[in-house]
Amino acid sequence: MMVTTTDTLPGREIKEVLGIVFGSCVQMKHLGKDIRAAGRNIIGGESKAYTELLEESRRTAMQRMIEDAKCIGADSVVGMRYATAQTMGGAAEIIAFGTAVKTH
């Protein structure tokens, strides 16, 4: 499955637009990671625990989007983007979305 943030695929022609596909992942904060992150808040620097959590969330959301695209017969997703939203205190949703297409 080819996934790209561009609206075209070099060397491929889009033959059919199948629709918008989504994948999402909601992650909760972990108390132990929160305590370490609070320390980073005081002294500054990157919170590696949160960076890893968000990287995992993006991968999960993207994989779910790809599965959504496969379910409708797509071989590629163009115009892929990420969005994020706080769903409740201590939780964030990562959404991957794009346009599922068939190419030749």
Protein Blocks (a to p, Z undefined) as FASTA:
>chain_A
ZZdfbfbdehiacfbdfbjcdddddddddfklmmmmmmmmmngpadfklmmmmmmmmmmm
mmmmmmmmmmnopabdehiacddddfbghiacddddddddddZZ
